[in-house]
Amino acid sequence: MASITTYLSGTWTDFFVAAAGASAALVGLVIVALSVNLQRIISEQQLPSRGSAAIGALVLILVGSMAALIHQPMATLAIEILVFAVFAWLLQVLSARQTIVACLELRRPLSSQ
C-alpha cells in the first residue's frame, strides 16, 4: 500500500493565515468579554462551561489553521485536526450537559422545610 505524502498546496496558505489571525482575534475578544462580565457569568451555573466551549471552538480553528501551515503529510495533518476536533467536541458535549442539568435544576420545585 502506497503511503500518502501529498502536502497541502501553497495556494491555501493565505486562507489559513487569515483563519488563524481571525480566530486568534476572536479568542482574545471572547476572553475579554468573559473577564469583564465574570461576576454575572459565575452567578449562572451553565455559563462558565458555555464560555469554555466557545473558546475551545475558536482555539480549534486557530490550532487547525496553524497546523495546516506546517509542511507535513496530509495524513499527519488529518490526525492532528481529528485529535483537536475530538477535544473541542468533548468541551461542547460537557457544556451542553451542564446547561441541561442547570435548566432541570431550575425547574425543580423547592423542597419544603
Order of alpha helices (4+ residues) and beta strands (2+ residues): alpha-alpha-alpha-alpha
